[in-house]
Amino acid sequence: MSMLHHDFCRQPFFSGVKFTVSVTTQILSNNVVLITEPVATVKTAAVGFWFPIGSRYEGKNQRGASHFVEHMIFKGTHTRSAFDIALAFDRIGGYLNAFTDRETMCLHCVVPATHLDKALEVLVDMCSNSRFDEKELERERAVIQSEIISSQDDPEEAALDAASEAAWPNHPISASIAGTVDEVGSLTRAILVEWYKEHIVSGPLVICAAGNVDTHLLQQVAETLPPRSACSKNWLQVATLNGRQGRAPQWQGGIQFKDAPFRQMQFFLQLPVAEPKSAKDYYCWAVANALVGDTMSSRLFQKLREEGGYSYNVYSFMTYYSDAACWCAYASSAKKDSQKVVATLYNELRLLKEEGFSQDELDAACEHICGEEIIASEDMDYRSKRLFRHHSFGFPQSTTEEIADLIHSLSKEEVTSALQQLLDFDKATLLVYGNNPTESFQKKILAAV
């Protein structure tokens, strides 16, 4: 059985079928970068407006501005009320949303392809003519403050910022994306309007669209936007080029304990990662992550949950920024099992470094990542975001089939090399986050490491 499985998994997933790359990238006369992937077989269109601005680039009196502005672009323009914006998408069965992270903001939608023109008209209005009405602003300030309090009540949500701070201390990359309640309370309308004009109205912009899209229509609409700052071909260089990057985050290893008012203990074992220089590097890390902790059959899930019964939540993930990256293994447990969780976590990773993994494990991890990619590729919103991901890293745009074949081409030696590079325990950062980590408790954890 293992030989049959091995032979199947190492074959090109779409062997014998030829595909052409339909992705086009244009830099328009107003410096908007337009990336399109027409998919004629679907009836939907997904569009994302990406801005290279996020919480990392905010000054002391601007903390929370990016996230606040993201909220305010839904609150009305000079020609549309907040209700008009909502109704424009609701009446066509479309979906409109936005998010802010540490280095980017994105406004994105999915609509029936026949209504793409209407959706684009509203998106352009939101990104050019937002009103920042005082009453709407104060209402939304209260909403955001409520959102911040809600995230502080969520154990994992609250812990993630603490984990980032443990790895990259005293750096804007680790600060809360939304800011604190007090920081949001101090943001004035003038600060928000200036932020909006500088970064949303006239800052660099990449528009990514996938699905049954009319590239000519997209180009026409995008060129109605005000002139922008020039955007680097590699998105991750933009902040450096416009002088906003600041100092690079400095990695800090070691073990930290943080008291938190939650019943379960949470564990974040983080290790620095070399930033991917090619698509093959990126997918090699994805396969390695799947093998170690990102699937139900992975090493860490099997040991900590299935065999040990210590944890309900066990997973691992990659985090990428423009000048820093890390891998993180996460688990939570009852306090009484903390020592066993930490010991198992370290022991399993050391065993993986010393003894490696089987070909079957590699095949399963490759097939998992390919399967995720193939399933997700039927979602046009995902494909739109994939266009941006490849653009942001400076990778060539690829079809789903080419990505699957790239993943299946990864050798055991290449993934082994990546894991050997990753599993340098002298650089490890362990955060133990939970209720009352007493001195005696800390000694037990240190002994388990």
Salt bridges, closest charged atoms under 4 A:
GLU37 OE2 - ARG383 NH2 2.92
GLU58 OE1 - ARG63 NH1 2.60
GLU103 OE2 - ARG56 NH1 2.72
GLU121 OE2 - ARG80 NH2 2.85
ASP125 OD2 - ARG80 NH1 2.72
ASP133 OD1 - ARG131 NH2 3.99
GLU136 OE2 - ARG139 NH2 3.56
GLU138 OE2 - ARG141 NH2 2.97
GLU140 OE2 - HIS71 ND1 2.74
GLU140 OE1 - LYS75 NZ 3.60
GLU147 OE2 - HIS67 NE2 3.37
GLU147 OE1 - HIS71 NE2 3.29
ASP161 OD1 - ARG102 NH2 2.66
GLU198 OE1 - HIS199 NE2 3.61
GLU198 OE2 - ARG244 NH1 3.79
GLU306 OE2 - ARG305 NE 3.66
GLU307 OE1 - LYS303 NZ 3.19
ASP323 OD2 - ARG56 NH2 2.83
ASP337 OD2 - LYS336 NZ 3.20
GLU348 OE2 - ARG299 NH1 3.30
GLU361 OE2 - ARG299 NE 2.66
ASP363 OD2 - HIS6 ND1 3.08
ASP363 OD1 - ARG10 NH1 3.41
GLU367 OE1 - HIS408 NE2 2.95
GLU372 OE2 - HIS368 NE2 3.15
GLU373 OE2 - ARG386 NH1 2.76
ASP381 OD1 - HIS108 ND1 3.58
ASP381 OD2 - LYS385 NZ 3.11
GLU414 OE2 - LYS280 NZ 3.08
ASP424 OD2 - LYS427 NZ 3.93
GLU439 OE2 - LYS443 NZ 3.86
